[in-house]
Each structure stands twice: as C-alpha cells, then as structure tokens.
C-alpha cells in the first residue's frame, strides 16, 4: 500500500484529503507544520508528500530545505500547495518549484487534480 504524508495547518483540509485518499486505497498520515512533517517523513518514509507552504512553526519551504539529502534529492515525490499569504500563492509556488518539487497546486484545487 502506498503511503502519503499531508502537511497543512488547515485541519479541515488535512481531514478531507485523508478521507479522499484513503478511499482511493492509500495510507495517509497528517502533520500540521513542517517540523511535524519532517518527523513523520523520517518515521513513515512516505511515497508522496503533499505540503502547504504557509504554515506556523516551520513553513513548507523550511520543510523542503530540511527534507533533501546530501545529494539534494528528496526521498519521495513532493507536491507543494499554497493559497497565498503575504504574497500571492503563485510566488510561493514558484519558490517551491525552485526547490525541485514534482508538482505545485494552487489552493483551492479539486481532488481530481491530485491524479
């Protein structure tokens, strides 16, 4: 069974993604900031991470910087999501894209776009 880690400070979004992805047959873990996400990344070794960019404690960019190995590779596929914050979501997603993520999605998005 493939494992997905969802990192977002929006509990409702985490729960909705978890429900939809579990119905599709995935095992899903949720974290609410980059620090929790990094801990779970190392514990569960997911096949995919879906991470928000704007979060408290450690944001998604901090998570992305911490998640790379010494060869600057990620241990799994990563999708960055953002609804914006102090700057537009496109700017945050452009930063995430520069980190080498596999895909970016602007919030709000449909679950169909995750495929």
N, C-alpha and C positions, 0 to 999 in steps of 0.2 A: 504494500500500500504506500503510495506517495504521500509525503508529509509537506505541509505548508505552514509557514510561520507568518502571521499577520501582525504587523506592528503599527498601531494607530492609537492616539489618545482619545478618540471618539469610541466610547464603549458600544454604542448602538451600531456603528459601522462594523466594529470587530465582530459583534454577535451576528449581524446579518451575513457578513462574509463567511463566518464559521458555519452557519446553518446551510447556506447555499453550497459551499464547497464540500461539506460532509455529505450532503445529499448526492453529490457527484462522485463520492467514494474516496475522498481524501481525508487524511488525518490532519486536524488543524489545531495549532497552538496559537495563543494570542498574548501579546505584550502591549503595554500602554506607553512605552517610551523606548528610546534607543538603548538605554542601559539594560532594561529587562530583556529587550530583543537580543542583545549581544549575548547575554547569559543563556537564553533559550537556544540561540543559534549554535552555541558550543555544546549544549546538552542534547538536543534532539537531532541535530545535523539534518535540517530540512532539505528537501529537493528544490523548494522555491520559497523566497521571502517576498512578501508584499509589504512595503514600508511607506508610511507617510513621511513627509519631510518636516513639517512644522509640528513639533511636539515639545512638551516640557522636559526638564532634566537633561536629556540628550536628544537632539533632533536627529532627523533621518540622515543628514549629511555627516554628522558625527558618527552615527552608526555605520554608514558606508565606509568612512575612513578607518574605523576600527575593525571592520569585517574582512578587509583584504589580507591576504597572506603576504609573506615576504617577497613573493614574485608579483605582487599587486594583482592577484587573481581572487575572485570571490569563490567561496566553497560551493555555491549553488547559483541557480538563476535568481535574478532580483528584478522586481517591478517596483518602481517608485511612483507614488501617488501624491497629489497635492491639490488643495483647494485654494491655496494662496495664504497670505498673511500680511506682513508689512509690505511685501512686494507681490506682484502677480504670480499666479500658480505657474505660468509659463517660465518665468525667471527661475523659480525654484526647481522646476523640472529640467530646465536647461543645465542647471548646476549638477543635478543628479545624473543627467545624461553624460556630462563631462567626467563623472566618476566611473563611467563604463557600465552602467546598469543595462539589463537586457531590454527593458521597455519602460516607458513612462505613460501615466494616465492622469488626466486632469479630472478632479472631482467637480461635480458629481459624474459618475460613469455608470454604465449599465453592466450588469453581471455578464452579459454576453461578450463584452469587450475583454474580459479576462481570458477568453479562449484563444 
